[in-house]
Each structure stands twice: as structure tokens, then as C-alpha cells.
Amino acid sequence: MKIASLVSGTVALFGCALSLNAGAHALWLESGTPASKLYFGEYAENLRETSPGRLDSIVEPDATIIDQAGTAKAISPSRESTHFSLPAGATVLIQARRQPIRAPQGDTPTPVQRRFLYARLGEGGSLPLDIKGNGNTLRLTFMGEPVPKAEIVVIAPSGWEKHLRTDEKGETSFSPPEPGLYVIEAKHELNKPGEFEGKAYAVESHKVTLSLYK
């Protein structure tokens, strides 16, 4: 993976133990005319899953389009061969809340998870786990409350990554150095056991991306 040598000393001290692992799959949005596109894959690796294939693992994502006047409209994105297509808007918000329970993978046992995937393009509205950019400041919230000491990973158009950590206000600073689309990822996990579609889980895993153009 193409990792830039831009990680601060503080983040480097934590290493992999607290890493978000931006290489894991995520949803992200790309603006376009007349439609926006929702992708699933790894932006840093230029990997976009297809249908038939792993794109089909995204179950009925919900979309909210907010226009310049602040009017919100709920729609159902249309599944294409390489992405979901949806109308363009000043803000586009995505929630994939119906993902199947994720069983432990690999040789190291991990708690059974229920995944919630979100994606944002634009500044309006809100998501359960949300990243918003205000000038050179990024702010991470969960259910409207700041998430302190959390990792945020910025993925640049060229594929390099920068790992940041939020302060007590859930904020961190970042200034895009080059033109193009930046995909900014964050993850928040809760030890909150429950049951979904007849299967028990131990952890809620929430992951969000903000698509930010310079």
C-alpha cells in the first residue's frame, strides 16, 4: 500500500494497535454530472468492487440528497456494474445499515460484528457517525457528540495516506496539499451486543467516509 511518510510522531507511537486499517473496504462517494456515484472498495488501491461480485454485499443502501436550499429527499440508489448511481446534490448522505452479521475471520478470534457503513459528500445534514470539514478542521461525531482520541485516515488522490488523531473536541487539522478527491475515513466500535436477522453479535462497528474535493 502506498503510505506517505507524513505520520506524526504521536500517531507513530501507537502503531498498528490502534490503527483504523484504511486498507479495509469502505463506501465512498464521487461527484458527477448528472449523477453521483457510490463505490465500495479501497480508494487508496484504486479498487472498486463490481456486480456481480463484492459490490452485491452492500445491501439496499439508503441515500438522502440535500439541495442548495436545504431541502432533503430520500432516494434508493441504483446498482450498476461498478457502483451505485444516484442524483447529484449539494450534499449526499449514504447509510448502509442492513449489512449481514460479520463472523470472525482469520486465525485470530475476534468478536462477531454488526457493520454500519456511511458515506458523505457535501456539508449538510448529519449521519450517526459523521465527519465534517470546516476550513482546515475535520470534526468526528457519533450521535451528535464529539469522538475524542479517535483515528482519522486521509487518503489522497495519489493514494498516499496520512493518519491523524482527534483531540478532546473530536477535531483534528488537515490541509489538502494537492488538487483532487480526498477520501477521509473513520471508524467507531461499541461493545453493544444484540441480534440481527436471527444472528447474535457482540460489537457494533460503524465506519464513515467524507469525500472532499480540493
TACOR-V725916 format. One record per backbone hydrogen bond with DSSP energy under -1.0 kcal/mol. CO is the residue of the C=O (numbers start at 1). NH is the residue of the N-H. If there is no record, write none. Layout:
co: [CO,CO]
nh: [NH,NH]
This chain:
co: [1,4,8,9,11,11,16,21,26,28,30,34,36,37,38,39,40,41,42,43,47,50,53,54,55,62,63,64,65,66,67,71,73,75,78,81,83,84,85,86,91,92,93,94,95,96,102,112,112,113,114,116,117,119,120,121,128,130,132,134,136,137,138,139,140,141,142,145,150,152,153,154,155,156,160,162,164,167,170,171,172,180,182,183,184,185,186,188,190,190,194,196,199,201,203,204,205,206,207,208,209,210,212]
nh: [3,6,12,13,14,15,19,24,41,39,37,88,86,30,84,28,49,26,47,46,42,55,56,57,58,95,75,93,73,91,70,67,65,63,85,51,80,38,78,36,66,121,64,119,62,117,113,202,203,102,205,207,96,94,211,92,143,141,139,137,174,134,172,132,147,130,145,142,166,164,185,162,183,159,156,154,152,170,140,167,138,214,212,155,210,153,208,206,192,204,201,199,196,194,114,190,116,188,118,186,120,184,182]
